Structure formats: structure tokens, C-alpha cells
Amino acid sequence: MNGGGRFRFLALLLCMVLLGARDPILVPEISQHEIEVRQGFTGADLLLFGAILSPEGSRAAQEYDIVVVLEGPVQSIVLREKQKLAGIWINADSLEFRSAPSYFAVASSRPIAKIVDDKTAAIYELGLKWLQLSPIGVIDPKEQQRFSAGLVELMRGQGLYREEEGSVKISGQVLYQARISLPSSVQTGTYTAETFAIRNGKVVTSAITRVEVSKQGFERFVAVAADRNGWLYGLFAVFISVAMGWIAGRLFALV
């Protein structure tokens, strides 16, 4: 952790102690608050850590479970179901989700089923099983469940949805840490890391930290150009495609 992150972490601890809160105090921190996506970006490993203290600022002296949920920017996703007809795969049914997370990861100190009941897990979305995906339009609940499961499996196969039960380590009933990986295909935007302290099946406190993922270098130039001058970027892309095709044709003519 850099000096600025260490300072913020200690400052939060001091402020919480001085405030004298009645509930347990959860002080989260993250190893990187900014991730730059450049050419050759292969992903990033985030260390999420912190402490849970008593209102007096000492160790909580009770056993808590910790669950960390890291969620990326939401996006609209159209999921199409493939069907084989006469030996050819074609698009069959489809469903559009209004606000599906582009990235979703859950890390916990124990299996979620041993920490909370299904109702609590659903309220706080503590796992892929309870991820709330909002479809557009009216659809049969069974169909919605089938498509939701299909989307989760698709994103899971790409490393964009993940569950890591038992990966949160707790030391001395006060300090915790977890590592969550971001693949190279992550979208840019603001990622929210929400940490929950749970005891006897109830969420006693929670806290949020954020990570900003942004493109830099040539990738940023392309993204900004496409956003600010879409028509000019489109013309340039067409020109490059035509030019590359012409060059390829000339090279093959020389062979």
C-alpha cells in the first residue's frame, strides 16, 4: 500500500475512535484506488483489507464473518439463446437485461450458506445466486430465471463474475484481507467494493470503498475520440479498413 492509502486508513481509524460510535466500526481500505488500462494490460490483483473495531476503538472481541462484494459499472446486455435447426445454429429466444453488472465478485470468510439465510443473502446480493438482474419487459418468471442463470454462467466463463468462498482471512478478530482479481477484459468506470461484517446471521455494519478503472495512452485517445467525435472516428475507421484491404491486396498480387 502506498503512503497516501496508509494515511487514509489510519485517519479513518482515528476518526472512528473519536466519534465514539455505538455500533461496531468497519474500516475498509483497498490497495489501488486507480487502475490504468494501457496497451498490454493483463489485469490487476486488488487487496481489500481493513479492521472491525469496538466503539471504543479496541478489537471487537467477538467473532464476525466478513463478506466483500466488488461490483463494476452496470450495462445493458442482450442474451440470445442458440437453437440448432437442420444442422445450423440460429438465434432463437432472447432477453435484454436493463442493468447487469459488467463485473461482479464475492469473497467471504466462510461459505455464504453458513453465514446468512437466503433472505439476507438476497437483500444484500451476497453471491451470484442472489444477483438481481432486471429484464426489460414482462417475462415468465421461469424464463427469466433460465436466462439469468445463462448470463451468470456466460460471464463466469469470461472471468467477469466470480465467487471465492473462504478467501477472506481474518486475524485476531479484528483485521481482515481478501484478494480479488480483475481480468484484462474489464470495462472502465467506477467499481464499488462493499464490505459487510456479519454476526449471528445479521449484517451489523458495512462500508464502501471505490476503484476507478480508466484507459490511458493510445487506448484513452481512441476512446475519447470515439466518444466526442463519433462520426469522424467512424470515417477514420472505415478509411483504415479500406487502406489495410488495399495494402493486403497489393501484397498478395506481388506473391
ABEGO torsion letter per residue (X at the ends): XBAAAAAAAAAAAAAAAAAGBABBBBBBBBABABBBBBBGBAEBBBBBBEBBBBAAGBBAGBBBBBBBBBBBBBBBBBBBBBBBBGGBBBBBBBBBBABBBABBBBBBABBAAAABBAAAAAAAGBEAAABBBBBBEBBBAAAAAAAAAAAAAAAAAAGABBBBBGABBBBGGABBBBBBBBBAABBBEBBBBBBBBBBGGBBABBBBBBBBBBBBEAAAAAAAAAAABAAAAAAAAAAAAAAAAAAAAAAAAAX
